[in-house]
Amino acid sequence: MKNLSEKINMPNKQKKHKLGFFGEYLTVWVFLCIIVGIILGRTFPGISLYLSQIQYAQVSIPIAVCLFFMIYPIMVQIDFGRVIQAGKTPKPIALTLLVNWGIKPFTMAFFAWLFMTKIWSSFIPAELASEYIAGMILLGVAPCTAMVLVWSYLSKGNMGHTLVMVAVNSLAMLVLYAPLAGLLLGIADIPIPWETIAFSVGVYVGLPLILGFFSRRELIRRKGEDWFENVFAKNLQYVSIIALLFTLILLFSFQGEVILQEPLIIAMIAVPLFIQTMSIFILTYVLSKFIGLTYEDAAPSAQIGASNHFEVAIAVAITLFGVESGAALATVVGVLIEVPVMLFLVKICLRTRNWF
């Protein structure tokens, strides 16, 4: 019998992540949860406000709990021998560093400037436009370091490679975030949210990684690989999907009032963010094929550039511009469109995997 590490990274024709009822109609559940979240936020604003204020270092504890349960079921299925092997493959790592730090921040700055000062200039005052631009730039300089594990898993990507990319981008963020954000914003001293980065990476990546490694090893030792794969992992995957849906409900309940009060502003911010996401995804996906990556490496490489580490962006926006600022609002819009857009990109990946 082939071991689990081979199955996690084998060609997609041989392996399917069967998510059953939830997975088959995931898009429907996503939009239902968005609607439920907005309704709950409007109907019970006191509860939503209370939950949204349960934070540590600008990281929402309820969201952190949901993300943990999204990511642990994925971590526990990774053969960590493949992680070491992935770390020795330079092409995917070089590509993600080039796109995330050499291209993405500058394209985000361009699209933000284009839409806020040119296309939407008749609708948005110049002062607010500059704040929206700042918030979008802060998003563009913060590549995703955790949720990409979920998108990669749903896309049937190489989880060893994805985990290496998460580690590399987390370290790169510590060094490059402040200089790049400062350059693009024209601000000399950009504060680095050390606590936010450390806490979010620790809870979203470190904790599920450690628990996944030890629980996987112990369960296989006690019950055998066949039981682990066909019983434990098969049932645990539903936990990820349910946690994703709860995350959506929480996110939209926290910001439901803003969406209902300023739908036009939300839409005008969302358009350039969506174009940025699609542009970076397509660019990285095409480059992945050009340099000869397999589909399993190409999908997560494109997804990590397309998505953002919104906690870091929100923390810096609030520190620099204030909680009621346009910059903070722009980072929040990034949060709201993240999951639906990334699920759309997951579908694109799955439908185009025969290109590789």
N, C-alpha and C positions, 0 to 999 in steps of 0.2 A: 504493500500500500504506500502511495506517495505521501511524504510528510506534509504537514500543514504549511510550512514555509513555501513549498513549491506551489501549493494550491493558492496561496495568497497572491503570488506573483505570476501565475501561469497565464497563458493567453486566454482572452476572454471567451473564446469559443468553448473552452473546456470548463470554465468555472463561472457560475452565476451567483450573485448575491441576491438570493430570493428574499425579498422583503414582504411578500404576500400582499394582503389586503391594503396595509398602510403604504407600502412602497409603490404598488401599482397605481394608486390614486393619490400620490403624495401632493401633486399640484393642487388638487381639490382641497385636501386637508389644510394646505398652507394658506390658501385664500380664505377658507372658513375660519381659521385661527386668527388671521388678520382682522376679519370682521368682528369676531368675538372679542378680541383684545380691545378694539376701538370702542365697542359697545360697553364693555366692562369699565374701561377708563372713563367713559362719559357718565355711566350710571352710578358707579361707586368711586368717585374721584378721591375720596378720603383714603380708601384702601390702597389705591394705586400710588398715591402720593407717599403713603407710609412705606410701602414696599420699595419704591424707587429711592427712598432716602436711607435704606439699609445698605451702607457702602463701607468699603475700606479702600483708601487710596484711589478714589474715583471709580472703583470697580464695584458694580452691583453684586451683592452677595447672592440674592435669588437667581440672577442670571448666571453667576459663577457656579452655583449648584447644578443648574440645568446643563450648562456646558460640560461640567464634569461627567454627568451621566450620558452626555452625547459622545464624549471622547473615550471614556474608559472601555466600553465594549469594543471599540476599534483597537485600542492599545493592546488589549488582552489577546487579540488574534495575530499580532505581529510576531514573526520569528525574528528575534533580535540579532541573530546571525546575519540576516539579510541587511540589517541596518549598517553593520560594519562593512559589508560588501558594497552597499550603496555609497558609503562615504569615500570609497576608493575610486568612484566613477566621476571624473572631473567635469564632463560636459554638462549634465543637468545643473550642477551646483554653479558652474560659471555662468550659465544662461540665466538662472534666477537672480544671481547677483547683478549681472549686467542690466536686466530689465527693471528690477526693483529699485536699484540705486542709481543707474545711469540714464534711464529713460523715463520711467513712470512719474517721478516727481515733476519733471519738466513738461510732460504732456498734460498733467493735471493742472499745472499753473497756466498753460496755454489755453486749455478749454475753459477754465474758470474765468480768465481774462476775456476771452472771446464772447462768452455768453453774458457775463455780468456787466461788461462795459460797452458792448456793441449790440448784441442781439436783443438783450432784455433791458437796454439802457432807458427806454421810454417808460418802463414799468417800475424800475428800482432806483431809489435815490443813490447818488454816488457814494455817500458815506456807508450806507448799508451794503452796497455792492462790494466795497473794499473789504468789509467784514466777512461777507459770504465767500469771497475769493480766499481770504486767509484761512477760513475753516476748511475749504476744499483742499487747499495746499497741505494743511496739516494731516488730512486724510491720505493724500497722495504720497506723503513721505513715510507712511506707517504701513508696511506690508503685513499681511495676515500671518499670525504665528500659531494659531490653534485651530480655528474653524476649518482651515484648509484640510485638516485631517478628515473631517466629515465629508467634504466635497470629494476628496480623493477616494475615500472608501466607496461612496455612492457611484463614482465613475469607474470603479474597479481599477484604480491606479496602483502603483508600486508603493506600498505603505512604508517600506524601509527607506526609500528615496524621499518620500514626503516628510518623514520624521527628521531626516538629516537636514532637509531644507528649512524646516521649522527651527532647528537648532542654529543653523548658520545665520538665518535672518534675525533671530533673537539677539545674537551676538553683534551682528552688523548694526542693528538698531541702536545699541548702546553707544556706538562710535559715530555713526553717520547721521542719526536723526536730527540732532541739534544743529550741526553745520549746514545741512541741506535746507532745513526749515528756515534757519536764519538767513541764508543766501536768498531764498525765494521770497521771503517776507520782508527782507530788508531790515531785519531786527538783529541787533548785535548779540544779545544775550537771550537765547531761547532756553527756558528751563527744561531739563531732562526729568521726566516724571519717574525717577528711579523706583519709587515704591510701587507705582502702577505697573511698570514693566515687570518688576520682580514678582509681585503678587499674582498678576495675571498669568505670566508664564509658569509660575510655580503651581497654581491651582489648575490651569487649563492643560498644561503639558506635563510638568514634573510629577505631580501627585498621581494622575492616571497612568503615567509611564511606569512609575515604580510599582504601583499596585498591579498593573497589568503584567509586568514582567514576573513578579513573584507568584501571583495567583495562577498565571498560565503554567509556570513551571511546576507548581505544586499540584494543580488539578490534573495535568498530564501524568505526573508521577503516580498519583493515587488512582485515577480512573481510566487512564489510557487515552491515547490520541483520538481514537474513534469516538469515544463518549464525549470528549472535549469538543470535537468538531460538529458532531451530529446532534448533540443534545444541548450542551452548555452554550456554545457560540451561536447555534441556530436560534435559540430562544432569546439570547441576550441582545441580538441585533435589533429587536423591536424596541428595546430600551432607548437606543439612540434616536430612533424616529420619534418616539413619544416625547423624549426630552427636547428634541428640536421643535416640535409643535408647541410645547409649553413655553419654550423660549420666545417663540413668536407672539404668543398671547401676552406674555409679560412685557415685551418690547413695545407692542402697540397699545397696551393698556397704559403704560407710562407716558406715551406721547400722543395718545388719542386726541386729547383736547387741542394740542397744537395743530394736528392734521385738520381737524374740523374748523378751527379758527382761521388758519392761513393756508388753505389748500392750494391757492395759486402760487404762493411763495415756495411752498414745498415742491410743487411740480417744476417750477423754474430752476430750483437747485438740483432736483433729481435728474433733469435732462442731461446736463453736462456730466454729472457723475455716472450716469448710465453709459453715455458715449465713451467716457474715459475707460470704464470697465470693459466694454466690448472691444475697444481699440487695443488695449494692452493684452487682453486675452487672445485676440486674433493674431497680433504681432508675435506673441510668444509661441503660440500654437504653430504658426507658419515657420518660425525659426527652429522650433523643435524638429519639424519634419526635415528642414533644410540641413541640419547638422546630424541627422540620422538617429534621433532618439526613437525608442519604441513608444507605442501608445501609452503603456503603463507609466513611463517617465514623462511623456509630453503632457498628459492631462494635468497632473498636479503642478508641473512647472508653470503652465499657463494659468492655473487657478490661483496660485499663491500671489502672482502679480496682480490678478484682477481684483482680489479681495483686500480688505484693509483691517488693521488692528485699531478698531474704533475706540477702545478704551483709552489708549494713549493719546489719540487725536482729541478726544473730548477733554481729557485731563489738561492738556496743554492749552486748548482753546479757552477753557474756563479760567485757567491761571493768567493767561495773557490779556483776555478781552472781557471776562466776566460771564457769569452763568446766563444772563439775559441777552447776551450779545448775538449778533448775526453769525459770528464765527462758530459759536457753540451750537446754534441752530443748524448750520450747515453740516457739522459733524454728526448731529443727531439724524439728519436726513440720510446720511451715509449708512447709519445703523439700520434705518427703516427699509432701505432698498436692498441691503446686503443679501439677506436670505432668499427672497424671491428671485433676484437676478442671478445669484450663484446657482440656484436650483435649475434655472433656465440653461446656464452654461453646462451644468452636469448633463442635461439632456443632449445638448449639442455634442459634447464629448462622446457620449454613448452611441450616438447616431453616426459619428464620423470616425470611429476607431478603425474601420477597415481602410482608412487612408494610410495607415502606418504599417 
